[in-house]
């Protein structure tokens, strides 16, 4: 809500500077959908593209169009002016939208100590069930796509494992609600996703080595840019580069 005055906006500003200084061939940016309407983001992109003689291609991609997890993100690609590239296309949609049951016939069974770590404690369960903290559907539905997995997933009532923040205040949780969900495990208890399950839903290879224990590793998973979306953008850029080189070779 603070826009360009939010300290986190410094990341964007500090990406723009080396992109101009190094005359990057194809800067690729990813952020939450609000970046498409954020004036300071769009103004800085326009300045950069004008100074480097580039064009801006941008679109909001919805992961749940092709994969059973909601992850809507803004993507922007700067390309040299004169390159004939249409706007970034949408991910090819499936009808009906894919649901969790397509990729999880049953939930994996983890060692007892891991399941105890992932189990919601009494405070978490009570707050997830309370209407004072929002009306989100907390119990994961297998016939739907999973809600978006956020950086705070698994630690909404705790300090962030990465050290970026302390515990959220009760005032904040009541004002904006609690984001997160659980599923019913094999022992009829409420669990957070294992990091490998969350990674798979974010289209990250489950074989990825995570830095912490399964619950603490959920925070970087929720911060990721979905590789499936990134590959979609990269494929468009690769096709463009190949077409450009073919035309260049033809005329030379």
Secondary structure, DSSP 8 states (H G I E B T S, - for coil): --GGGSGGGHHHHHHHHHHHHTT-SS-EEEEEGGGGT-HHHHHHHHHHHHHTTEEEEEEEEEGGGTSSB--EEEEEEEEETT------------SS---GGGT-SS-----HHHHHHHB--HHHHHHHT-GGG-----B--TTS-B----TTTT-TTS--TTSS-----HHHHHHH-----BEE-TTS-EE---HHHHHHHTT--TTS--SS-TTTTHHHHHTS--HHHHHHHHHHHHHHHHHHHHHHHHH-
